[in-house]
Amino acid sequence: MLLQQKMQEIELSPTGRSILDFIVDHQDQISDYSLKDLACATFTSPSTVVRAVQRLGYKGWPDFKQEFLDEVEYLNKHFKHIDANRPFEPTDNIMTIAGKISQLACESISDTMELLHHDDLQKAVQILKKSDNISIFGINLSMGIAENFRYRMMRIGKRVTFMGHRSEEVFQASMMTPKDCAIVLSYSGETNWTRRVTKYLKSHGIPIIVITTYGDNFLRRKASCTLTISTRERLYSKIGSFTSDQSFWLIFDILYACYFASDYQNNWDKRIKLSKDCEPIDSSESEIIKEEFFRRPVVE
């Protein structure tokens, strides 16, 4: 959950509510406000401000202020000229729609890369490398993304399973050991089924890689490491999950590529051998996709 959303939903006294509303309404100037300045501007006291931010889970004004400013900075980047929830209008022609969806994809990729941190990615790759088996837990909409990742990892000899049926996920988790690892996907990070399966995984010492949205949520607090996807879509009022799907795809592409690179030559050899053994192609009329096309010497 984004901090600003949490600020809107939390129950406070009228005085506490006026403080949080002031912060949101003056977010562009908050970096210049000390605790004393904010108390003065809201006609309250420093202790009242501190109590308000403590209700949100912060020790005091400095740590709240920093996280609030980080979120504002993130939300002000990208997507300035396109709405992730309604990227096109009823009057747009098909090529205009195509252009807007293409722009949205580029923005989603840039947004995801802004949220990707070296240490988190490195830890996730190390967890994958050390695990005997990888299990992916996600909603039905993520089945295609997870299945694609499973397909590619299996082609380099890494066992991956995906269970998209919620009634079976805890049963699947019960078959795992601490030598395995789990990847849990959730846009909100708060759904009941993700809570249930994540609690089980955590209690049994199974490493958990969470892929979810920016901000605090239940999954983040239980994860061994977290990779963050683009966080621009509302839960329901949107044309489609264009940005989140693109972001999930990119994260899985990066995980696969980094895992592959950790033992490049061995994985390359496995990939080619398994592809030839399992996916034989008799012939192709396209010159460019023939193996021989890329092996021809360059004539100067």
QUIFENZI-V491436 format. One record per pair of residues at least 12 apart in sequence whose C-alpha atoms are under 6 Angstrom apart, sorted by the first residue. I is the first residue (numbers start at 1). J is the second residue. D is the distance in whole Angstrom. If there is no record, write none. Layout:
BEGIN
((I	J	D) (I	J	D))
END
This chain:
BEGIN
((1	215	5) (1	216	5) (1	217	6) (2	215	5) (16	52	5) (84	233	6) (85	233	6) (85	238	4) (85	239	6) (86	239	6) (108	243	5) (111	230	6) (112	229	6) (112	230	5) (115	228	6) (131	179	5) (131	180	5) (131	181	6) (132	179	6) (132	180	5) (133	159	5) (133	160	6) (133	180	5) (134	160	5) (134	180	6) (134	181	5) (134	182	6) (135	160	6) (135	161	5) (135	162	6) (135	182	5) (136	162	5) (136	182	6) (136	183	5) (136	184	6) (137	163	6) (137	184	5) (138	164	6) (138	185	5) (139	164	6) (140	164	6) (155	271	5) (156	267	5) (156	270	5) (156	271	5) (170	197	5) (178	205	5) (178	206	4) (181	206	6) (181	207	5) (182	208	5) (183	208	6) (183	209	5) (183	210	6) (184	210	5) (185	211	5) (186	212	5) (187	212	5) (187	213	6) (189	217	6) (189	218	6) (189	219	5) (190	218	6) (207	224	6) (208	223	5) (208	224	5) (209	224	6) (209	225	5) (209	226	6) (210	223	6) (210	226	5) (211	226	6) (211	227	5) (211	228	6) (212	228	5) (212	229	6) (213	228	5) (213	229	5) (213	231	5) (214	228	6) (214	231	6) (229	247	5) (230	244	6) (230	247	6))
END
